[in-house]
Every structure is written in structure tokens, then in C-alpha cells.
Amino acid sequence: MRKIFFISILFLSLPFISFAANQDIVVNEIGAFEAQDYEWIEIFNRGGAAIDLTDWKFYENETNHGLTAFRGDLVIEPGEYAIIANKGDKFAERYPNFSGTIIDSSWSNLNESGEAIALKSSDSAIVESFTYISASNYSLERANPNLADYTSANWQEHSSGNTAGFQNLNYNVPADNQDQQNNQTNEPSAPASSAAGQSVSSSQNQPPVAKAGSDVVANIGAEIIFDASLSYDPEGQGISYMWNFGNGAVSKEAKAKYKYDYPGTYIVTLTVSDG
């Protein structure tokens, strides 16, 4: 059994100050394959409370794009899918059978080969930030919206089109997942593992203990050292490391170095595994 727990780390560049944001709104599907005016991203409220997107921004190409309700409102209910469209009228024209919320925005062009995008809350905090992978023919779908995994392990191109506004074709959330918040996950895995500050017992195998250190405040572009060398396995087995820096970047080093290019609040995870 593997459990991943999250450590909040704040990065700021004065005078910008960021506070932790509600992270139950996630990007769930990306329509970069469409013609420019018809491009869109799908967002999903995976939490248990409605979230108001008033004054939120869609960040792309180093630009904060505003969000305006085109159809419906900016309050996203639990379990609701909504579309952020480059041009709301064009999306509605192309997908007349979609009756859900359409949020109008405006950008130049989504890169089919992948690019850095983010959602920012009304106080400019980073809700989610990552670089999506390539998908040039059809939409790019997130398999498990509860995982902060932005690699091909959790994102796949649709086989023949898209599922804008609906559950993804590649949707894959394990049935035994526990209730989750802030990207916390609980899924079967072997060998056993745990994460920072947590220990999970097993009658057959004691999982390793992850030690990720304290929260960090740093300037943009400054090199940060993430040190997991104090992590250990109670049974003395060798362990492997996986850092997820909260924006799609990862490292398997025990002592990893990383620089952030943009201000915001990032959720960094350390997972250690034995065997």
C-alpha cells in the first residue's frame, strides 16, 4: 500500500505574495488539437464544496488570462465539469450537445507539443501548475484527477476525439481510493511506501519513513536543495526516492536541486519505497 502526503512549499518574488489556494479545481482535459479559436481546457471540481472562480486566471504563455462566464456562472459545484474556452461562442457552436458551464477566456494558441499552464485563484495563488505533454491529434485526458502526476502515466491522448464536459475515456481511479484532499492519494502498490512525516504499518513489511524537511520560502530562480537523506527503512532495506515538484517536474535523487521560474505556492511531494 502506498500513501502520498503533501508538503506545502511557498516560493515568492517580492512584492508578489502568494497564499495557499483551494486545490480541488484541477485541469482534467486539454483541447490543444483544435483550431485556434476552438481551443479549450476542461476543469473539474473533485472536492466536496462549491468553488467560486471569480477573479481567477488561466495562466499560459507567461500571461494571466481572465475568466468570464459565457454560459452558466463561475461557481463550480462538486463533481462538476466546466470548459474554459478560448472563445466561448466558438466552443458552443462546435459542441451544441454540451449543456454545461462554459467560461470564456482568450489566448493566442495552445501548443500541441505541450507547454506550461496554470490556474491561479483570486489572490494570485497557484492552484495547479504543470507542463502538459504532447497531443496533436485528439484531446489530452487525465486518467486520475486525484494524482499530481503530469507524465504519460496519468495523461493520455484520446483515441478518436475528446470527452469535453464529461468523464474522460481514460478515467482510471482505483475503486479502493480513500476520500482525498489536496491531491492526497491512496492506492495499492508494491512494495510498501509512505511519505513525509507519515508511517504505515504492515504485518508483512514495514514501509520506509520519508523525511522531506521543513517548508521553504525562496526567490524565483534560486536553487533549492530538497534533501531526503534522513529517510529510512525500519527493516534496513534500501529505498528509492521520488520527488514531485508540483509543476510536472520530478527527480529520483535523494538530494535533488531545483529552480522555480514562476512565483506561486507549489505542493511538493516525496515518496520513498523499499524493495
C-alpha positions in Angstrom: 0.0 0.0 0.0 1.4 3.4 -1.0 0.3 6.7 0.5 1.4 10.0 -0.7 1.1 13.1 1.6 1.7 16.6 0.6 4.1 19.2 1.8 3.3 22.9 1.1 6.2 25.0 0.0 6.0 28.7 -0.7 8.0 30.5 -3.4 7.7 34.2 -3.8 9.4 37.1 -5.6 8.7 40.4 -3.8 6.5 42.2 -4.0 4.4 39.2 -5.0 3.0 37.3 -2.1 1.1 34.0 -2.5 -1.2 32.1 -0.1 -2.3 28.5 -0.3 -5.3 28.1 -2.6 -8.1 25.6 -2.7 -6.7 22.8 -4.9 -9.9 20.9 -5.6 -10.2 22.5 -9.0 -8.0 20.7 -11.4 -7.3 20.7 -15.2 -8.8 17.5 -16.4 -8.6 17.6 -20.2 -6.9 19.8 -22.8 -8.1 20.6 -26.3 -4.9 21.9 -27.8 -5.5 19.9 -31.0 -8.4 22.2 -32.1 -8.1 25.1 -34.4 -7.0 28.2 -32.5 -10.4 29.8 -31.9 -11.9 26.5 -30.8 -9.2 25.5 -28.3 -10.3 24.8 -24.7 -9.4 23.2 -21.4 -11.7 21.2 -19.1 -11.6 21.8 -15.4 -13.1 19.5 -12.7 -14.2 20.1 -9.1 -13.0 16.9 -7.4 -13.9 18.3 -3.9 -17.0 18.3 -1.7 -17.8 22.0 -1.8 -18.7 24.6 -4.5 -15.8 26.8 -5.6 -16.2 30.4 -6.9 -13.8 31.2 -9.8 -14.5 34.9 -9.7 -11.2 36.8 -10.5 -9.3 33.5 -11.2 -6.9 33.4 -14.1 -5.8 30.9 -16.6 -2.0 31.3 -17.0 -0.4 30.4 -20.4 2.4 31.8 -22.4 3.6 33.9 -19.4 0.2 35.7 -19.5 -2.7 35.7 -17.0 -5.9 35.3 -19.0 -9.1 36.4 -17.3 -12.2 34.2 -16.9 -15.7 35.4 -17.8 -18.9 33.3 -17.6 -20.3 32.7 -21.1 -22.9 30.1 -20.1 -23.8 29.3 -16.5 -21.8 31.0 -13.7 -18.4 30.9 -12.2 -19.4 28.8 -9.2 -18.3 25.2 -9.9 -20.2 22.6 -8.0 -18.7 19.4 -6.5 -18.2 16.8 -9.3 -18.9 19.4 -12.0 -17.0 19.6 -15.3 -16.6 23.1 -16.8 -15.0 24.3 -20.0 -12.6 27.3 -20.2 -12.7 28.2 -23.9 -10.5 30.4 -26.0 -13.8 31.7 -27.4 -16.9 30.6 -25.7 -19.2 31.1 -28.7 -17.0 29.0 -30.9 -16.9 26.2 -28.4 -20.7 26.3 -28.1 -21.0 26.3 -31.9 -18.8 23.2 -32.3 -20.3 21.3 -29.4 -24.0 22.1 -29.4 -24.8 18.9 -27.3 -22.8 20.2 -24.4 -25.1 22.0 -22.0 -22.7 22.6 -19.1 -20.8 25.6 -17.9 -18.7 27.5 -20.5 -16.2 30.0 -19.3 -14.8 32.5 -21.8 -11.1 33.4 -21.8 -8.7 34.4 -24.5 -5.2 33.3 -25.5 -3.1 33.2 -28.7 -2.6 29.5 -29.2 -2.2 26.3 -27.1 0.9 24.4 -28.1 0.1 20.9 -29.3 3.6 19.8 -28.3 3.0 20.8 -24.7 3.6 24.0 -22.7 3.5 25.3 -19.1 0.0 26.3 -17.9 -1.5 27.1 -14.5 -4.7 28.0 -12.7 -4.5 31.0 -10.3 -7.0 31.9 -7.7 -8.3 35.4 -7.0 -5.4 36.1 -4.6 -2.9 35.0 -7.4 -2.0 31.7 -5.6 -1.1 28.8 -7.8 -4.0 26.3 -7.7 -2.3 23.9 -10.2 0.7 24.4 -12.4 2.3 21.9 -14.8 3.7 21.4 -18.3 1.4 19.2 -20.3 2.7 16.5 -22.7 2.2 16.4 -26.5 -1.2 15.5 -28.0 -1.6 16.7 -31.6 -4.5 14.7 -33.0 -7.1 14.5 -30.2 -7.6 15.8 -26.7 -5.2 15.1 -23.8 -7.0 13.4 -20.9 -6.1 13.0 -17.3 -6.7 9.4 -16.1 -6.9 10.1 -12.3 -7.7 13.7 -11.3 -6.5 12.9 -7.7 -2.9 12.4 -8.8 -0.4 15.2 -9.2 1.3 13.2 -12.0 1.7 15.1 -15.2 3.5 12.4 -17.1 2.2 9.9 -19.7 1.5 7.6 -16.7 -1.5 9.8 -15.9 -2.2 11.7 -19.1 -3.1 10.0 -22.5 -4.3 11.2 -25.8 -7.9 10.3 -26.6 -8.1 7.5 -29.1 -10.6 9.2 -31.5 -11.8 12.6 -30.3 -12.5 14.1 -26.8 -14.9 13.9 -23.9 -15.2 17.7 -23.2 -17.6 18.2 -20.3 -17.9 14.5 -19.4 -15.9 11.8 -17.6 -12.7 11.0 -19.6 -12.4 7.9 -21.7 -9.1 7.2 -19.9 -10.6 7.8 -16.5 -8.9 5.5 -14.0 -9.4 6.0 -10.3 -8.8 2.8 -8.2 -12.0 1.6 -6.5 -10.3 1.4 -3.1 -9.1 5.1 -3.2 -9.9 6.8 0.1 -11.5 10.3 0.2 -8.9 12.7 -0.8 -8.0 16.4 -0.4 -5.1 18.5 -1.8 -4.1 15.7 -4.1 -3.7 13.1 -1.4 -3.8 9.6 -2.8 -4.2 6.1 -1.5 -3.7 3.3 -4.0 -2.4 -0.3 -4.0 1.3 -0.6 -4.7 4.1 -3.0 -4.1 6.4 -2.6 -2.4 5.0 -0.7 0.6 5.9 3.0 0.9 4.9 6.1 2.8 5.6 9.8 2.7 6.9 12.7 4.7 6.0 12.6 8.3 3.8 9.5 8.0 4.3 5.9 8.8 2.1 3.0 7.7 2.4 -0.4 9.4 2.1 -3.8 7.8 2.2 -7.2 9.3 4.4 -8.4 6.4 6.5 -5.4 5.6 7.2 -2.2 7.5 7.2 0.7 5.0 10.0 3.2 4.9 9.7 6.6 6.6 10.0 9.7 4.4 11.8 12.8 5.8 11.5 15.8 3.5 12.4 18.6 5.8 10.5 21.8 6.5 8.6 24.3 4.3 10.7 26.6 2.2 10.4 30.2 1.2 12.7 31.1 -1.7 13.1 33.7 -4.5 12.3 32.9 -8.1 15.3 31.4 -9.9 17.1 30.5 -6.7 18.4 26.9 -6.5 16.6 24.9 -3.8 18.0 21.7 -2.3 15.4 19.1 -1.5 17.1 16.6 0.9 15.5 13.2 1.6 18.7 11.6 3.0 17.2 11.3 6.5 14.5 9.0 5.2 15.0 5.4 6.2 13.5 1.9 6.2 12.8 0.3 9.7 13.9 -3.1 8.4 17.2 -1.8 6.9 16.3 -2.3 3.3 17.5 0.0 0.5 15.0 2.7 -0.5 14.2 4.6 -3.7 13.1 8.3 -3.9 10.6 10.2 -6.0 10.3 14.0 -5.7 7.3 15.7 -7.5 7.9 19.4 -7.6 4.2 20.3 -8.1 4.6 21.6 -11.6 5.2 18.4 -13.5 8.9 18.1 -12.8 10.2 15.1 -10.9 13.5 13.8 -9.6 14.6 10.4 -8.3 17.6 11.8 -6.4 17.8 11.6 -2.6 19.2 15.1 -2.6 17.6 17.0 -5.5 18.3 20.5 -6.7 15.5 22.6 -8.4 14.7 26.2 -9.5 11.2 27.6 -10.0 10.6 30.1 -12.8 7.3 31.5 -11.6 6.0 32.9 -8.3 3.3 30.9 -6.5 2.6 28.2 -4.0 3.7 24.7 -5.0 2.8 21.4 -3.4 6.0 19.2 -3.4 5.7 15.5 -2.6 8.3 13.0 -1.6 7.6 9.3 -1.9 10.0 6.7 -0.7 9.7 3.0 -1.5 11.6 -0.1 -0.3 12.5 -3.3 -2.2 
